[in-house]
Every structure is written in C-alpha cells, then in structure tokens.
C-alpha cells in the first residue's frame, strides 16, 4: 500500500498505542463504505447514523483487541454487521436488512460518482439510487447482507462466510441468487 499510506492493520496498531491520527485516517478511509453498508441495510438515515457512531466507538474501544488474523476490513464489517443485527433484534418490525447485489456494479459506480458531474448526472444518479434501493428491498435479508458485505466491504466469499457464520457454499449461493435477482430488477440500468 505504498501509494495509499500505511495499511489498515498498521493504522489500527498505531491507534491502539495512542496515535489518534491513525484512527482518523482509518475513519476517513472506510467511513463511506461502512455508511453505505449500514444505510442500505437498515433503510433509515437516523438509524444508520446511530449505528455508525456505535461501530466507530467499538473500533476505538476495542482497538487493543484487534489481532491481524484477518484483514482489518473483515473485523470492521463484522462489528458493523453485529451492531445492525443487535438493532434488528430490538426493533424487528421496523428494520429490514438490505444487501446489495454484486452485478449492480455499474449502478454502484454511478451512485458513488463525483456529485460535481452536473445536473443531468445528478438526476440520473437519483433515479438509479431509487431503483437500487427498491431492488435491494426485494432481496431476502441473507442475500442482501452477503451482497452488501462483499460490495461495500470489498470482502471475499470466505470473509463474508466468516462474518455471517455461514458456509462458503451457502454464501456463494446467496451471492449468485442476489446477483441474478438484481440483474432482473435493474435490467434497464445495468
């Protein structure tokens, strides 16, 4: 990671030893991905904001417990998912876990494009964001979660399986079904 600066694992280690700037660097590096994962899963800005605070508080609190047996992002998204599951248990009737589909990459790229691209691009992005949100709502929670973990967390199938405590084959199937369904639902945007 020579161009990107120190690795995540190095930064969390430095933070655990008192370097506050390392925490700030980790936050800047992963803030948007964690936010999108949470917001797209819970479907509520307010709930996502609360979860973001809880996730990053847990990262700060537990930094000394982190062991580089897995990538930092695996640990980070495990914390995010666990906080989300806790919220779902408390507010089960109101919370829906939304997981994105991997084949929506084209749409996702446009959704995360530079907002300064102009009014036409902004309008197209809003339409695509709405279509994506609606498509995600049609996925079963397990498929949405696996898809969003892979997409937003940039995690491998093995890492998603570890986070969700599912078998490799189960996660592979969930991802395949999510992609197929999203491809159907997002046909005009893909």
HELIX and SHEET records of a PDB file:
HELIX    1   1 UNK A    8  UNK A   16  1                                   9    
HELIX    2   2 UNK A   20  UNK A   42  1                                  23    
HELIX    3   3 UNK A   45  UNK A   62  1                                  18    
HELIX    4   4 UNK A   63  UNK A   65  5                                   3    
HELIX    5   5 UNK A   72  UNK A   90  1                                  19    
HELIX    6   6 UNK A  102  UNK A  104  5                                   3    
HELIX    7   7 UNK A  105  UNK A  111  1                                   7    
HELIX    8   8 UNK A  115  UNK A  117  5                                   3    
HELIX    9   9 UNK A  119  UNK A  137  1                                  19    
HELIX   10  10 UNK A  141  UNK A  153  1                                  13    
HELIX   11  11 UNK A  157  UNK A  164  1                                   8    
HELIX   12  12 UNK A  168  UNK A  185  1                                  18    
END                                                                             
